[in-house]
Amino acid sequence: MKDSYQTPLVSICSITYNHDKYIKDAMDGFLKQETNFPFEIVISDDCSTDNTRSLLKGYLERFPDKIRLLLPEENLGVVKNFSTTIAACRGKYIALCEGDDYWTDPLKLQKQVDFMEAHPECSLCCHKVLIINTNGLRPNSVFPDIDGDKILDSEFLYEHAFIRTSSVMYRNVDLDGLLKFLEGFKVGDSPLFYFFAQKGYIGFLDELMSAYRIHDNSLWSSQEGIDQVKRTLETRLLQRKKLHLYASKGLNRAIVDYILNIITYYTKRGDKKNLGSFLNLGYRNFFVASKEQRYKILKLTIKNYFPVIYDRLY
């Protein structure tokens, strides 16, 4: 057993912060995996202030041959903690799952490894997830709305953003390049998807094998709706810049859609102070926008700055 532990085919990479309400589901989902290959669980707790560390130490005592627990002495922040944990993984493949999400299928790792071994053209694979709204504001749902197993290209990812972190397995290649690329981002998962989309195709398995929680304490869900859109826009702009994706029609359309959502938000609130910078950003992306998007930018400009003309035209 010890030799298998030293040479894992798959590393499960997990980061945690104040996840004591959820970490048992995550850890149990990892440990229940049924595989014909060795795997390791590499998990890093970013100085949680709740009981997460104590719970993880308990798992480590029970499963020392499976778990490698990283306990930084100071808070690293989500991206540095993510990068540090990835760098510690030793498997040929790395499967991602944050501490507040969990896996529902005990054959998840086996199915994804089988797929990746059969499809060397794919650098990453993912699958459907159950979106759990713990706040009860929306019903649970399955994401994404894609039918059938598919092999998808980078443009599809840029336009549709169909991947959730708890579903991802990728090939552990070019670690130095990945770590350098992640520098400067405020999130780690989406940039990682984009990075590996440059190295091959994306395999999609039409199976529900994990759950993704939306809760008030998560980094993403704790933000206001408009802040989420702005954060995503910031990430997409940096991804485009770092990967030189200025010719990508799918990514450009997605970026302009985010800009239009923000412009519309500030228009409804009559917030000219914040509106101006995003209208300016819209015009800087005017010639990579679609014809319909250009029309919307012009229409919103007239509405905000030439209301009399707008009333006559519309």
Beta strands, then each sheet from edge to edge (+ up, - down):
strand 1: 10-16
strand 2: 39-45
strand 3: 67-70
strand 4: 93-96
strand 5: 102-103
strand 6: 122-133
strand 7: 141-143
strand 8: 150-152
strand 9: 169-171
strand 10: 201-214
sheet 1: 3+ 2+ 1+ 4+ 9- 6+ 7-
sheet 2: 3+ 2+ 1+ 4+ 9- 6+ 10+ 5-
sheet 3: 3+ 2+ 1+ 4+ 9- 6+ 10+ 8-
end
